[in-house]
Amino acid sequence: MAMFGGRGNGRLSRIPLARDEPIERWQRRLAEAGLRLVEIKQTDSGIYQTLAGDDAEQAKDFLRHETVEKEQYYIVVETPDGNWGADINGLFLENLRPWQTDTATAECRGQLRGLIGGGEGIAAAAHGWVDNYLVQVGCGRCGHEWIDGIRFRDATLVRCPACHARNLVDSGAVTYTEFG
C-alpha cells in the first residue's frame, strides 16, 4: 500500500496500488505514459484504479507492463478509443466500440495473427460473458501489428493505429473447446 499526499491538509492517505512500489515511481510512470489518475475506489466487488489518457496504444503499452498480483484489483484506462484494463489475468478491453460491428465500412481485410494472453479471454467471449477477446492483428493496408478486441466467431471492424484503415477481421473459423 502506497502513501499519497492529501490536498492542502498535509495528511497522507493510503492508496492501494497494484504492486508495492514508491508512489513517486508510480506517478512518474503514469506521466511518462501520458496518463493521469481519475480515481481509486474500493467497492464490494474490488478495487478500481481508473486512469485516463488520449492514446489507446500508450495505454495498452502501460497496462501490459503492469503486474496485478491481487484478485479483484482492476486498472482501467479510459481513452477515446475504448476503456482498456488489466487485472490478475492480464490485459482486456472492457467493451467493443459501437462502430466495430459496422463491418460494411471496412477498407481492407486485417489478418488475425494470434491470441493474446491465456485462454480466459476467449473462454469468456465464447460463453457470452464479454463481447470480445484480444488478438494480435495485422493491418491489411500497411502491415502494422497491434492488439485489439474482436468478437468470437464473427466479423469485427478494427482501426489500425498507424494508418487508421478500418480492417475487417473475421474470427468465424475460430473454435474454443474446454477440456476436463
Sequence and secondary structure as in RCSB ss.txt:
>XXXX:A:sequence
MAMFGGRGNGRLSRIPLARDEPIERWQRRLAEAGLRLVEIKQTDSGIYQTLAGDDAEQAKDFLRHETVEKEQYYI
VVETPDGNWGADINGLFLENLRPWQTDTATAECRGQLRGLIGGGEGIAAAAHGWVDNYLVQVGCGRCGHEWIDGI
RFRDATLVRCPACHARNLVDSGAVTYTEFG
>XXXX:A:secstr
 EEEE SSS  EEEE  SS   HHHHHHHHHHTTEEEEEEEEETTEEEEEEEES HHHHHHHHHT    STTEEE
EEEETTEEEEEETTEEEESS  GGGG GGG SEE EEEEE SSSHHHHHHHTTSSS EEEEEE TTT  EEEEEE
 TTSEEEEE TTT  EEEEE TT       
